[in-house]
Amino acid sequence: MSSTTTTVLVFSHRPEVREAITSAIGRRPAPDVGRVHYSEASTVAEVIGEVDAGAADLVILDGEAQPTGGMGISRQLKNEITECPPIVVTVRRKDDRWLATWSQADAVLVHPLDPLSAAETVAEVLRSRVSPVSG
């Protein structure tokens, strides 16, 4: 098993939301996915720049970010970036999970974030990125 570090870009205009996301997931979401290094973005331009540069292995977007929410950014990235990394969107209400389909996100986390489920969701997305399911 390689000791590669995975870079996770976390976006929200609110620092406390970015902190809640990184704290919930932790530095090692699962033993088999290795360590995680977090990069943070507080603007859409920063997110697009990082993803366009290939600097993120996974992107976590705050669905409630202002002025542009993570769901709109997710859809834009998925439609504009040829090799877009997997995207996880956070939402405030379980009822908003359906919006992830529209946003083309790979997974959804619901606030308040449960550390066990947040880490498990991120680990699953990272695993699918490393070993895509063959069909």
TIVO-2410 file (N, C-alpha, C; in nm, 3 decimals):
# residues 135
REC num residu      c1      c2      c3 atome chaine
REC   1      M   0.086  -0.118   0.000     N      A
REC   1      M   0.000   0.000   0.000    CA      A
REC   1      M   0.090   0.123   0.000     C      A
REC   2      S   0.059   0.219  -0.085     N      A
REC   2      S   0.142   0.338  -0.094    CA      A
REC   2      S   0.107   0.437   0.017     C      A
REC   3      S   0.202   0.522   0.051     N      A
REC   3      S   0.178   0.620   0.156    CA      A
REC   3      S   0.143   0.756   0.096     C      A
REC   4      T   0.078   0.754  -0.017     N      A
REC   4      T   0.040   0.875  -0.086    CA      A
REC   4      T  -0.059   0.956  -0.004     C      A
REC   5      T  -0.039   1.087  -0.005     N      A
REC   5      T  -0.132   1.176   0.062    CA      A
REC   5      T  -0.234   1.225  -0.040     C      A
REC   6      T  -0.359   1.224   0.000     N      A
REC   6      T  -0.467   1.271  -0.085    CA      A
REC   6      T  -0.498   1.416  -0.050     C      A
REC   7      T  -0.511   1.501  -0.153     N      A
REC   7      T  -0.545   1.641  -0.130    CA      A
REC   7      T  -0.694   1.661  -0.147     C      A
REC   8      V  -0.756   1.712  -0.041     N      A
REC   8      V  -0.900   1.739  -0.041    CA      A
REC   8      V  -0.919   1.890  -0.032     C      A
REC   9      L  -0.983   1.946  -0.133     N      A
REC   9      L  -1.014   2.089  -0.135    CA      A
REC   9      L  -1.150   2.110  -0.070     C      A
REC  10      V  -1.155   2.196   0.032     N      A
REC  10      V  -1.279   2.223   0.105    CA      A
REC  10      V  -1.318   2.368   0.079     C      A
REC  11      F  -1.439   2.388   0.026     N      A
REC  11      F  -1.487   2.521  -0.006    CA      A
REC  11      F  -1.608   2.563   0.077     C      A
REC  12      S  -1.597   2.680   0.135     N      A
REC  12      S  -1.710   2.751   0.196    CA      A
REC  12      S  -1.665   2.895   0.217     C      A
REC  13      H  -1.757   2.987   0.208     N      A
REC  13      H  -1.721   3.126   0.235    CA      A
REC  13      H  -1.706   3.149   0.385     C      A
REC  14      R  -1.748   3.052   0.466     N      A
REC  14      R  -1.742   3.063   0.612    CA      A
REC  14      R  -1.633   2.970   0.668     C      A
REC  15      P  -1.531   3.029   0.733     N      A
REC  15      P  -1.422   2.946   0.789    CA      A
REC  15      P  -1.470   2.840   0.887     C      A
REC  16      E  -1.575   2.871   0.965     N      A
REC  16      E  -1.624   2.772   1.062    CA      A
REC  16      E  -1.686   2.651   0.995     C      A
REC  17      V  -1.741   2.667   0.875     N      A
REC  17      V  -1.795   2.553   0.801    CA      A
REC  17      V  -1.681   2.468   0.747     C      A
REC  18      R  -1.577   2.532   0.696     N      A
REC  18      R  -1.460   2.457   0.649    CA      A
REC  18      R  -1.400   2.377   0.764     C      A
REC  19      E  -1.390   2.440   0.880     N      A
REC  19      E  -1.335   2.373   0.998    CA      A
REC  19      E  -1.422   2.255   1.040     C      A
REC  20      A  -1.554   2.272   1.037     N      A
REC  20      A  -1.645   2.163   1.074    CA      A
REC  20      A  -1.629   2.044   0.980     C      A
REC  21      I  -1.611   2.071   0.853     N      A
REC  21      I  -1.595   1.965   0.753    CA      A
REC  21      I  -1.463   1.890   0.776     C      A
REC  22      T  -1.353   1.963   0.789     N      A
REC  22      T  -1.224   1.897   0.805    CA      A
REC  22      T  -1.217   1.822   0.938     C      A
REC  23      S  -1.277   1.878   1.043     N      A
REC  23      S  -1.277   1.810   1.173    CA      A
REC  23      S  -1.359   1.682   1.170     C      A
REC  24      A  -1.472   1.686   1.104     N      A
REC  24      A  -1.559   1.568   1.097    CA      A
REC  24      A  -1.492   1.453   1.021     C      A
REC  25      I  -1.425   1.484   0.913     N      A
REC  25      I  -1.364   1.380   0.829    CA      A
REC  25      I  -1.232   1.331   0.889     C      A
REC  26      G  -1.154   1.424   0.943     N      A
REC  26      G  -1.026   1.387   1.002    CA      A
REC  26      G  -0.915   1.371   0.900     C      A
REC  27      R  -0.797   1.344   0.950     N      A
REC  27      R  -0.679   1.329   0.863    CA      A
REC  27      R  -0.668   1.192   0.798     C      A
REC  28      R  -0.741   1.095   0.851     N      A
REC  28      R  -0.736   0.959   0.795    CA      A
REC  28      R  -0.875   0.900   0.802     C      A
REC  29      P  -0.957   0.925   0.697     N      A
REC  29      P  -1.096   0.880   0.700    CA      A
REC  29      P  -1.114   0.729   0.710     C      A
REC  30      A  -1.017   0.653   0.661     N      A
REC  30      A  -1.020   0.506   0.669    CA      A
REC  30      A  -0.877   0.456   0.652     C      A
REC  31      P  -0.844   0.343   0.715     N      A
REC  31      P  -0.706   0.293   0.707    CA      A
REC  31      P  -0.657   0.267   0.565     C      A
REC  32      D  -0.746   0.227   0.476     N      A
REC  32      D  -0.703   0.191   0.341    CA      A
REC  32      D  -0.695   0.307   0.243     C      A
REC  33      V  -0.734   0.427   0.282     N      A
REC  33      V  -0.726   0.540   0.189    CA      A
REC  33      V  -0.612   0.637   0.220     C      A
REC  34      G  -0.537   0.609   0.323     N      A
REC  34      G  -0.421   0.692   0.355    CA      A
REC  34      G  -0.457   0.825   0.419     C      A
REC  35      R  -0.354   0.908   0.432     N      A
REC  35      R  -0.372   1.038   0.497    CA      A
REC  35      R  -0.430   1.140   0.401     C      A
REC  36      V  -0.498   1.239   0.460     N      A
REC  36      V  -0.561   1.345   0.383    CA      A
REC  36      V  -0.494   1.478   0.418     C      A
REC  37      H  -0.462   1.553   0.316     N      A
REC  37      H  -0.414   1.691   0.332    CA      A
REC  37      H  -0.526   1.782   0.285     C      A
REC  38      Y  -0.561   1.880   0.366     N      A
REC  38      Y  -0.669   1.971   0.329    CA      A
REC  38      Y  -0.615   2.101   0.272     C      A
REC  39      S  -0.681   2.145   0.167     N      A
REC  39      S  -0.657   2.274   0.107    CA      A
REC  39      S  -0.792   2.346   0.118     C      A
REC  40      E  -0.791   2.474   0.149     N      A
REC  40      E  -0.917   2.545   0.168    CA      A
REC  40      E  -0.935   2.655   0.066     C      A
REC  41      A  -1.061   2.678   0.030     N      A
REC  41      A  -1.096   2.786  -0.063    CA      A
REC  41      A  -1.217   2.859  -0.006     C      A
REC  42      S  -1.215   2.991  -0.018     N      A
REC  42      S  -1.328   3.070   0.031    CA      A
REC  42      S  -1.401   3.141  -0.082     C      A
REC  43      T  -1.350   3.127  -0.205     N      A
REC  43      T  -1.416   3.188  -0.321    CA      A
REC  43      T  -1.429   3.086  -0.434     C      A
REC  44      V  -1.524   3.111  -0.522     N      A
REC  44      V  -1.544   3.024  -0.637    CA      A
REC  44      V  -1.421   3.027  -0.727     C      A
REC  45      A  -1.360   3.143  -0.743     N      A
REC  45      A  -1.240   3.154  -0.827    CA      A
REC  45      A  -1.128   3.065  -0.776     C      A
REC  46      E  -1.112   3.058  -0.643     N      A
REC  46      E  -1.009   2.971  -0.586    CA      A
REC  46      E  -1.040   2.824  -0.616     C      A
REC  47      V  -1.166   2.786  -0.605     N      A
REC  47      V  -1.205   2.647  -0.633    CA      A
REC  47      V  -1.174   2.613  -0.778     C      A
REC  48      I  -1.219   2.696  -0.869     N      A
REC  48      I  -1.199   2.670  -1.012    CA      A
REC  48      I  -1.051   2.665  -1.045     C      A
REC  49      G  -0.973   2.756  -0.988     N      A
REC  49      G  -0.828   2.757  -1.012    CA      A
REC  49      G  -0.761   2.630  -0.965     C      A
REC  50      E  -0.795   2.585  -0.844     N      A
REC  50      E  -0.736   2.463  -0.788    CA      A
REC  50      E  -0.774   2.339  -0.870     C      A
REC  51      V  -0.902   2.329  -0.905     N      A
REC  51      V  -0.948   2.211  -0.980    CA      A
REC  51      V  -0.889   2.213  -1.121     C      A
REC  52      D  -0.888   2.330  -1.183     N      A
REC  52      D  -0.833   2.344  -1.318    CA      A
REC  52      D  -0.685   2.308  -1.321     C      A
REC  53      A  -0.613   2.338  -1.213     N      A
REC  53      A  -0.469   2.308  -1.204    CA      A
REC  53      A  -0.442   2.162  -1.167     C      A
REC  54      G  -0.549   2.086  -1.139     N      A
REC  54      G  -0.532   1.947  -1.100    CA      A
REC  54      G  -0.477   1.931  -0.960     C      A
REC  55      A  -0.499   2.031  -0.874     N      A
REC  55      A  -0.440   2.032  -0.740    CA      A
REC  55      A  -0.524   1.958  -0.636     C      A
REC  56      A  -0.642   1.908  -0.673     N      A
REC  56      A  -0.729   1.842  -0.575    CA      A
REC  56      A  -0.766   1.701  -0.622     C      A
REC  57      D  -0.759   1.606  -0.530     N      A
REC  57      D  -0.801   1.469  -0.559    CA      A
REC  57      D  -0.949   1.451  -0.529     C      A
REC  58      L  -1.001   1.536  -0.443     N      A
REC  58      L  -1.142   1.533  -0.403    CA      A
REC  58      L  -1.181   1.675  -0.366     C      A
REC  59      V  -1.303   1.716  -0.399     N      A
REC  59      V  -1.351   1.850  -0.367    CA      A
REC  59      V  -1.477   1.836  -0.281     C      A
REC  60      I  -1.480   1.910  -0.170     N      A
REC  60      I  -1.598   1.913  -0.084    CA      A
REC  60      I  -1.651   2.056  -0.087     C      A
REC  61      L  -1.775   2.071  -0.131     N      A
REC  61      L  -1.834   2.204  -0.150    CA      A
REC  61      L  -1.951   2.227  -0.056     C      A
REC  62      D  -1.953   2.343   0.007     N      A
REC  62      D  -2.063   2.383   0.094    CA      A
REC  62      D  -2.182   2.423   0.007     C      A
REC  63      G  -2.289   2.345   0.016     N      A
REC  63      G  -2.408   2.373  -0.064    CA      A
REC  63      G  -2.474   2.504  -0.028     C      A
REC  64      E  -2.443   2.559   0.090     N      A
REC  64      E  -2.505   2.684   0.136    CA      A
REC  64      E  -2.412   2.804   0.120     C      A
REC  65      A  -2.299   2.788   0.053     N      A
REC  65      A  -2.203   2.898   0.040    CA      A
REC  65      A  -2.266   3.017  -0.033     C      A
REC  66      Q  -2.215   3.135  -0.001     N      A
REC  66      Q  -2.263   3.258  -0.063    CA      A
REC  66      Q  -2.147   3.326  -0.133     C      A
REC  67      P  -2.166   3.394  -0.243     N      A
REC  67      P  -2.292   3.413  -0.313    CA      A
REC  67      P  -2.330   3.295  -0.404     C      A
REC  68      T  -2.234   3.206  -0.431     N      A
REC  68      T  -2.262   3.091  -0.516    CA      A
REC  68      T  -2.252   2.963  -0.433     C      A
REC  69      G  -2.358   2.885  -0.433     N      A
REC  69      G  -2.361   2.762  -0.355    CA      A
REC  69      G  -2.281   2.650  -0.420     C      A
REC  70      G  -2.245   2.555  -0.338     N      A
REC  70      G  -2.164   2.443  -0.385    CA      A
REC  70      G  -2.230   2.357  -0.491     C      A
REC  71      M  -2.364   2.352  -0.491     N      A
REC  71      M  -2.430   2.269  -0.592    CA      A
REC  71      M  -2.413   2.325  -0.731     C      A
REC  72      G  -2.424   2.457  -0.744     N      A
REC  72      G  -2.402   2.521  -0.874    CA      A
REC  72      G  -2.258   2.505  -0.919     C      A
REC  73      I  -2.165   2.518  -0.825     N      A
REC  73      I  -2.023   2.503  -0.858    CA      A
REC  73      I  -1.995   2.359  -0.901     C      A
REC  74      S  -2.055   2.263  -0.830     N      A
REC  74      S  -2.037   2.122  -0.865    CA      A
REC  74      S  -2.080   2.096  -1.009     C      A
REC  75      R  -2.197   2.143  -1.042     N      A
REC  75      R  -2.249   2.122  -1.178    CA      A
REC  75      R  -2.157   2.187  -1.282     C      A
REC  76      Q  -2.112   2.308  -1.252     N      A
REC  76      Q  -2.022   2.379  -1.344    CA      A
REC  76      Q  -1.892   2.301  -1.363     C      A
REC  77      L  -1.831   2.256  -1.253     N      A
REC  77      L  -1.705   2.182  -1.262    CA      A
REC  77      L  -1.724   2.052  -1.340     C      A
REC  78      K  -1.830   1.978  -1.309     N      A
REC  78      K  -1.855   1.850  -1.376    CA      A
REC  78      K  -1.875   1.868  -1.527     C      A
REC  79      N  -1.933   1.982  -1.566     N      A
REC  79      N  -1.959   2.007  -1.708    CA      A
REC  79      N  -1.844   2.074  -1.782     C      A
REC  80      E  -1.752   2.137  -1.708     N      A
REC  80      E  -1.647   2.214  -1.775    CA      A
REC  80      E  -1.506   2.156  -1.762     C      A
REC  81      I  -1.481   2.076  -1.660     N      A
REC  81      I  -1.346   2.021  -1.638    CA      A
REC  81      I  -1.343   1.878  -1.691     C      A
REC  82      T  -1.256   1.853  -1.787     N      A
REC  82      T  -1.251   1.722  -1.851    CA      A
REC  82      T  -1.225   1.610  -1.752     C      A
REC  83      E  -1.124   1.623  -1.669     N      A
REC  83      E  -1.093   1.520  -1.570    CA      A
REC  83      E  -1.123   1.575  -1.430     C      A
REC  84      C  -1.251   1.602  -1.409     N      A
REC  84      C  -1.294   1.659  -1.282    CA      A
REC  84      C  -1.280   1.558  -1.169     C      A
REC  85      P  -1.222   1.600  -1.057     N      A
REC  85      P  -1.212   1.508  -0.943    CA      A
REC  85      P  -1.351   1.482  -0.884     C      A
REC  86      P  -1.364   1.379  -0.803     N      A
REC  86      P  -1.492   1.354  -0.738    CA      A
REC  86      P  -1.532   1.473  -0.650     C      A
REC  87      I  -1.663   1.495  -0.639     N      A
REC  87      I  -1.714   1.608  -0.562    CA      A
REC  87      I  -1.815   1.559  -0.459     C      A
REC  88      V  -1.802   1.610  -0.337     N      A
REC  88      V  -1.898   1.586  -0.230    CA      A
REC  88      V  -1.959   1.721  -0.196     C      A
REC  89      V  -2.091   1.727  -0.186     N      A
REC  89      V  -2.160   1.852  -0.152    CA      A
REC  89      V  -2.222   1.836  -0.014     C      A
REC  90      T  -2.212   1.941   0.068     N      A
REC  90      T  -2.277   1.939   0.199    CA      A
REC  90      T  -2.407   2.017   0.191     C      A
REC  91      V  -2.509   1.967   0.258     N      A
REC  91      V  -2.641   2.033   0.262    CA      A
REC  91      V  -2.685   2.046   0.407     C      A
REC  92      R  -2.779   2.134   0.431     N      A
REC  92      R  -2.828   2.158   0.567    CA      A
REC  92      R  -2.948   2.070   0.603     C      A
REC  93      R  -3.021   2.025   0.502     N      A
REC  93      R  -3.141   1.947   0.529    CA      A
REC  93      R  -3.137   1.817   0.448     C      A
REC  94      K  -3.178   1.708   0.510     N      A
REC  94      K  -3.183   1.580   0.439    CA      A
REC  94      K  -3.270   1.591   0.314     C      A
REC  95      D  -3.374   1.675   0.320     N      A
REC  95      D  -3.464   1.692   0.206    CA      A
REC  95      D  -3.393   1.751   0.084     C      A
REC  96      D  -3.275   1.811   0.103     N      A
REC  96      D  -3.203   1.870  -0.009    CA      A
REC  96      D  -3.110   1.770  -0.080     C      A
REC  97      R  -3.107   1.648  -0.032     N      A
REC  97      R  -3.018   1.547  -0.092    CA      A
REC  97      R  -3.047   1.526  -0.241     C      A
REC  98      W  -3.173   1.541  -0.281     N      A
REC  98      W  -3.209   1.520  -0.422    CA      A
REC  98      W  -3.136   1.619  -0.513     C      A
REC  99      L  -3.099   1.734  -0.459     N      A
REC  99      L  -3.030   1.834  -0.540    CA      A
REC  99      L  -2.893   1.786  -0.585     C      A
REC 100      A  -2.838   1.691  -0.515     N      A
REC 100      A  -2.708   1.637  -0.554    CA      A
REC 100      A  -2.715   1.572  -0.691     C      A
REC 101      T  -2.829   1.516  -0.724     N      A
REC 101      T  -2.847   1.458  -0.857    CA      A
REC 101      T  -2.831   1.566  -0.963     C      A
REC 102      W  -2.898   1.679  -0.941     N      A
REC 102      W  -2.888   1.791  -1.034    CA      A
REC 102      W  -2.744   1.842  -1.040     C      A
REC 103      S  -2.679   1.850  -0.925     N      A
REC 103      S  -2.545   1.909  -0.918    CA      A
REC 103      S  -2.437   1.815  -0.973     C      A
REC 104      Q  -2.474   1.688  -0.996     N      A
REC 104      Q  -2.382   1.585  -1.045    CA      A
REC 104      Q  -2.274   1.548  -0.944     C      A
REC 105      A  -2.298   1.580  -0.815     N      A
REC 105      A  -2.203   1.546  -0.710    CA      A
REC 105      A  -2.195   1.394  -0.695     C      A
REC 106      D  -2.080   1.348  -0.650     N      A
REC 106      D  -2.059   1.205  -0.630    CA      A
REC 106      D  -2.117   1.156  -0.498     C      A
REC 107      A  -2.133   1.247  -0.402     N      A
REC 107      A  -2.189   1.211  -0.272    CA      A
REC 107      A  -2.238   1.336  -0.200     C      A
REC 108      V  -2.316   1.315  -0.094     N      A
REC 108      V  -2.373   1.426  -0.017    CA      A
REC 108      V  -2.350   1.400   0.132     C      A
REC 109      L  -2.318   1.506   0.204     N      A
REC 109      L  -2.310   1.502   0.349    CA      A
REC 109      L  -2.412   1.600   0.403     C      A
REC 110      V  -2.479   1.563   0.513     N      A
REC 110      V  -2.582   1.648   0.571    CA      A
REC 110      V  -2.533   1.703   0.705     C      A
REC 111      H  -2.543   1.837   0.720     N      A
REC 111      H  -2.510   1.903   0.848    CA      A
REC 111      H  -2.622   1.878   0.947     C      A
REC 112      P  -2.596   1.865   1.075     N      A
REC 112      P  -2.461   1.862   1.134    CA      A
REC 112      P  -2.390   1.732   1.094     C      A
REC 113      L  -2.263   1.745   1.062     N      A
REC 113      L  -2.187   1.632   1.013    CA      A
REC 113      L  -2.158   1.531   1.124     C      A
REC 114      D  -2.189   1.407   1.097     N      A
REC 114      D  -2.156   1.297   1.187    CA      A
REC 114      D  -2.016   1.248   1.146     C      A
REC 115      P  -1.918   1.255   1.235     N      A
REC 115      P  -1.782   1.217   1.198    CA      A
REC 115      P  -1.770   1.077   1.138     C      A
REC 116      L  -1.843   0.981   1.193     N      A
REC 116      L  -1.835   0.845   1.140    CA      A
REC 116      L  -1.886   0.838   0.997     C      A
REC 117      S  -2.003   0.894   0.973     N      A
REC 117      S  -2.061   0.887   0.840    CA      A
REC 117      S  -1.987   0.977   0.741     C      A
REC 118      A  -1.936   1.093   0.787     N      A
REC 118      A  -1.861   1.182   0.698    CA      A
REC 118      A  -1.733   1.114   0.651     C      A
REC 119      A  -1.659   1.055   0.745     N      A
REC 119      A  -1.535   0.986   0.710    CA      A
REC 119      A  -1.563   0.868   0.618     C      A
REC 120      E  -1.668   0.793   0.646     N      A
REC 120      E  -1.704   0.677   0.564    CA      A
REC 120      E  -1.741   0.720   0.421     C      A
REC 121      T  -1.818   0.827   0.410     N      A
REC 121      T  -1.860   0.876   0.277    CA      A
REC 121      T  -1.739   0.920   0.196     C      A
REC 122      V  -1.649   0.997   0.258     N      A
REC 122      V  -1.529   1.044   0.189    CA      A
REC 122      V  -1.441   0.925   0.150     C      A
REC 123      A  -1.425   0.829   0.239     N      A
REC 123      A  -1.344   0.710   0.207    CA      A
REC 123      A  -1.403   0.635   0.088     C      A
REC 124      E  -1.536   0.620   0.084     N      A
REC 124      E  -1.600   0.551  -0.028    CA      A
REC 124      E  -1.575   0.623  -0.160     C      A
REC 125      V  -1.586   0.755  -0.158     N      A
REC 125      V  -1.563   0.833  -0.280    CA      A
REC 125      V  -1.417   0.821  -0.324     C      A
REC 126      L  -1.325   0.826  -0.228     N      A
REC 126      L  -1.183   0.812  -0.263    CA      A
REC 126      L  -1.153   0.673  -0.317     C      A
REC 127      R  -1.214   0.571  -0.259     N      A
REC 127      R  -1.194   0.434  -0.310    CA      A
REC 127      R  -1.243   0.421  -0.453     C      A
REC 128      S  -1.358   0.479  -0.483     N      A
REC 128      S  -1.413   0.467  -0.618    CA      A
REC 128      S  -1.327   0.542  -0.719     C      A
REC 129      R  -1.258   0.647  -0.673     N      A
REC 129      R  -1.169   0.722  -0.761    CA      A
REC 129      R  -1.046   0.638  -0.796     C      A
REC 130      V  -0.997   0.563  -0.698     N      A
REC 130      V  -0.876   0.481  -0.715    CA      A
REC 130      V  -0.906   0.355  -0.796     C      A
REC 131      S  -1.018   0.291  -0.768     N      A
REC 131      S  -1.052   0.167  -0.838    CA      A
REC 131      S  -1.196   0.174  -0.888     C      A
REC 132      P  -1.215   0.231  -1.008     N      A
REC 132      P  -1.348   0.244  -1.062    CA      A
REC 132      P  -1.416   0.109  -1.080     C      A
REC 133      V  -1.545   0.107  -1.060     N      A
REC 133      V  -1.623  -0.016  -1.076    CA      A
REC 133      V  -1.633  -0.047  -1.225     C      A
REC 134      S  -1.599  -0.170  -1.259     N      A
REC 134      S  -1.609  -0.209  -1.400    CA      A
REC 134      S  -1.747  -0.266  -1.427     C      A
REC 135      G  -1.794  -0.240  -1.545     N      A
REC 135      G  -1.930  -0.284  -1.572    CA      A
REC 135      G  -1.937  -0.358  -1.693     C      A
***
